[in-house]
Amino acid sequence: MVRLDSKVPSGPLETKWDRHRFTEKLVSPNNKQAIKIIVVGTGLAGASAASTLGQLGYHVDCFCFHDSPRRAHSIAAQGGINAAKNYQDDGDSIARLFYDTVKGGDFRSREANVYRLAQVSTQIIDQCVALGVPFAREYGGQLANRSFGGVQVSRTFYCRGQTGQQLLLGAYSALCWQIERGQVVMHPRTEMLDLIVVDGHARGIVVRDLISGRLDVHVAQAVVLATGGYSNIFYLSTNATGSNVTATYRAWKEGAAFANPCFTQIHPTAIPPSEEHQAKLTLMSESLRNDGRMWVPKRAGDSRAPEQILESERDYFLERRYPRFGNLVPRDVASRAVKTVCDEGCGVGPGGHGVYLDFAEVIEREGLGLVRERYGNLFEMYQRITGEDAYKAPMRIYPAPHYTMGGLWVDYNLMSTIPGLFVVGEANFADHGANRLGASSLMQGLADGYFILPYTIGHYLATTKSAPITRDHPDARAAVERVTIRSTKLLQGNGTRTAASFHRALGHIMWNACGMARRRAGLHHALQTIPPLRHDFWRQVAIPGSGETFNQQLEYAGRVADFLEFAELLCHDALHREESCGAHFREEHQTPDGEPIRDDERFAYVAAWEYQPDGTPILHKEPLVFEFVKPAMRNYQ
């Protein structure tokens, strides 16, 4: 039975984290040498956690399914990382970053977690500078800032359009130091396929060597999941094609509650899909909305080239609807606005699925050189993909699945409902509520890995007596058997369809029923459609080769099989939440002018779902209590 205890400390918000750290039990340096911790994932959260734990003296086994930790999807983040440094002297503060994040998440996150995130944000920048991250600087040498959606200050630090790459290289350098010292053992090309739970505690994982196909068991005193989000459930997303839900879904089936799975973010600025068999979408950084203006023709069905449409014939719809924030409204607000104008027939490009992001005004005002300096690599990437020069004609963009605010439920210590299983970064639900503000994912990943987990995991290890276990422990053997049975079943199919065809079909169902807009009828239809699709998958999927060798089709099919099960949980969560909040937009709950209607009386809680092998998952509720920020209707107008 799942029991939710957030373990949020009492007392003033500003001192919760400092007092909590002081009361946490510590592990002595000598005892750390006898403790092993497993970290799964090497993105910003995983790499920073593994390197810091290694530096503290723990022995760390770190796993990734890439050939190098540097290939984690964090490298694709473009725009920047938030921190309440107030270098621009524009009124920013820890309290303002806290408020903006709670409000941006539509009041569906824990106050204590968000305030802690805002507190440690300032330390993150100092840490990254010390690691050599080449943040952009002003002429005088001071670190530069720019604005992102949903705020009215400039708090985002950036490395042109390559911030994620540079931050990951910094974390990777720290990780390499610990590998050289022997504190971290790296296991590349290795995928976690199941969690080992012994006497109710997470004690290890079952992995598959992606080169040899061999299954192996690794045991430890604690397990950390830093495996990212599940946006690829929509098939087309801005995520890397390898991103998946398998690790967190396996943990859910072993007893970890899954929180708010329907909170999935649609990013407003991605390059629209160009053909049916496309396998991925490409993000265009939110930072572009600092200077780019989004518009469509005022007349529906206007197919003229953009340079032929007069200024008076253009609808700058974000500036019209939200004059206070203009083009820098939060992502969920901007995405719905784009969908609205496209649904009204004013969209541009093939099928009318696109709007213009125009830089003509800033180029005329500040010069081509300055725009190249700020966004040059993004414009180059756009031209390589589309063949169009965004310096001369507006970009065409459309919303795309991007980030998942839902994830495994964790308490204030980042521990799941399975003792000893810690979850960091995008894999947990903790900080962003129903919508993440831009440039906050990198902040959360590094906050969890560098500054939060190293304290809280120590308390668990200091207060938990873990008897030594071996790799042939009965619970480990049972986990290996589960993986073996599943792989064998996948390989026994004699069908003619690829796993990708089923993934594409699932993505179509999920985008229509549970994408930018959701309706009760559509969600019911999805819940009726997914089980037959999953049944067909197991009968008709064709996977060549065997499981005892290099087999990428088997890898992919296993991830698709998990998506086909997890999709039902996502739809159940969206169906039960009869309100519109953040990125969860139920069309039955909106104002006459299309703004969301939140229901704080009935739904001011975290929805944490418990796995049931033979039925509908059980809903548990963690009430959200707002002591310091009064929930109100978000107004960006």
Buried (B, 14 or more C-beta within 10 A) or exposed (E): EBEBEBEBBEEEBEEBBEEBBEEBEEBEEEEBEEBBBBBBBBBBBBBBBBBBBBBBBBBBBBBBBBEEBBBBBBBBBBBBBBBBBBBBEEEBBBBBBBBBBBBBBBBBBBBBBBBBBBBBBBBBBEBBBEBEBEBBEEEEEEBBBBBBBBBEBBBBBBBBBBBBBBBBBBBBBBBBBBBEEEBBBBBBBBBBBBBBBBEEBBBBBBBBBBEEBEBBBBBBBBBBBBBBBBBBBBBBBBBBBBBBBBBBBBBBBBBBBBBBBBBBBBBBBBBBBEEEEEEBBBBBBBBBBBBBBBBBBBEEEBEEEBEEBEEEEBBBBBBEBBEEBBBBBBBBBBBBBBBBBBEEEBBBBEEBBBBBBBBBEBBEEEEEEEBBEBBBBBBBBBBEEBEEEBBEBBBBBBBBBBBBBBBBBBBBBBBBBBBBBBBBBBBBBBBBBBBBBBBBBBBBBBBBBBBBBBBBBBBBBBEEEBEEBEEEBEBBBEBBEBBBEBBEEBBEBEBEBBBBBBBBBBBBBBBBBBBBBBBEEBBEBBBEBBEEBBEBBBEBBBBEEEBEEBBEBBBBBBBBBBBBBBBBBBBBBBBEBEBBBBBBBBBEBBEEEEBBEBBBEEBBBBBBBBBEEEEEBEBBEBEBEEEBBEBEEBEBE
